[in-house]
Amino acid sequence: MRYCNFCMSDFTPIHFFDEPITVEWDSPPVYEKTPPCPQRFTWNGSDYPIAELLAEWSDFTRKGRAAKNMRPTHAAVASGRGSLGVGRFFFRVRIQSGQVFDIYYDREIKSADDRKGHWVIYRELQENESGK
């Protein structure tokens, strides 16, 4: 997983959710499997307009059976850009209320009828005093 130093040192997780969300953009992404940060998301019936993108990173680590089903040379390429159904795109966002959340898009294919991937609210964070 590729992280930026800002992502790890200036914030502390305070709540873990790992629950589905729906997202919206003012203009739909060009490539839905490599989406940019959305402008807003809906979670538990409430809307959360995103005021600021603080950081973004990706994780193309193959897990479980997928970690063993690829030749090493192909796995090296896939670890940099992902492959079919593998990869997560993380976004650390500040919403209009000032709360900070990590959300992500998971490209995993759940079934033959559900190949789009899913958006998830991962956790809420608190800014450390040194990060202000």
Backbone hydrogen bonds, N-H to C=O, Kabsch-Sander energy under -0.5 kcal/mol:
donor,donor_aa,acceptor,acceptor_aa,energy
2,R,58,S,-1.9
3,Y,1,M,-0.6
7,C,4,C,-0.6
8,M,4,C,-0.9
8,M,5,N,-0.6
9,S,5,N,-2.2
10,D,6,F,-1.2
12,T,126,Q,-2.5
14,I,124,E,-2.8
15,H,124,E,-1.5
17,F,122,Y,-2.6
18,D,121,I,-0.9
18,D,122,Y,-0.7
19,E,121,I,-1.7
21,I,119,W,-1.8
22,T,42,T,-1.9
24,E,40,R,-2.3
32,E,30,V,-0.5
34,T,31,Y,-1.2
39,Q,24,E,-2.1
40,R,24,E,-1.4
41,F,48,Y,-1.7
42,T,22,T,-2.8
43,W,46,S,-2.5
46,S,43,W,-2.1
48,Y,41,F,-2.9
50,I,39,Q,-2.7
51,A,49,P,-0.5
51,A,94,R,-2.3
52,E,94,R,-2.0
54,L,52,E,-0.7
54,L,92,R,-3.1
55,A,92,R,-1.4
57,W,90,F,-1.5
59,D,88,R,-2.3
66,A,63,K,-1.3
67,A,64,G,-1.3
68,K,65,R,-1.7
69,N,66,A,-0.6
75,A,71,R,-2.9
76,A,72,P,-1.9
77,V,73,T,-1.3
78,A,74,H,-2.7
79,S,75,A,-2.0
80,G,77,V,-1.3
81,R,77,V,-1.0
82,G,78,A,-3.2
83,S,86,V,-0.8
86,V,83,S,-2.8
88,R,59,D,-2.0
89,F,105,Y,-2.1
90,F,57,W,-3.1
90,F,88,R,-0.6
91,F,103,I,-2.8
92,R,55,A,-2.9
93,V,91,F,-0.7
93,V,101,F,-2.9
94,R,52,E,-2.8
95,I,93,V,-0.5
95,I,99,Q,-2.5
96,Q,49,P,-2.0
98,G,95,I,-2.4
100,V,125,L,-0.7
101,F,93,V,-2.6
102,D,123,R,-2.6
103,I,91,F,-2.6
103,I,101,F,-0.5
104,Y,120,V,-2.5
105,Y,89,F,-2.2
106,D,104,Y,-0.5
106,D,118,H,-3.3
107,R,87,G,-2.8
107,R,105,Y,-0.6
110,K,108,E,-0.6
110,K,114,D,-1.5
111,S,114,D,-1.3
114,D,111,S,-1.0
118,H,106,D,-2.3
119,W,21,I,-0.5
120,V,104,Y,-2.6
121,I,19,E,-2.9
122,Y,102,D,-2.3
122,Y,120,V,-0.7
123,R,102,D,-1.4
124,E,15,H,-2.5
125,L,100,V,-2.8
126,Q,12,T,-2.6
128,N,10,D,-2.8
131,G,128,N,-1.1
132,K,129,E,-1.1
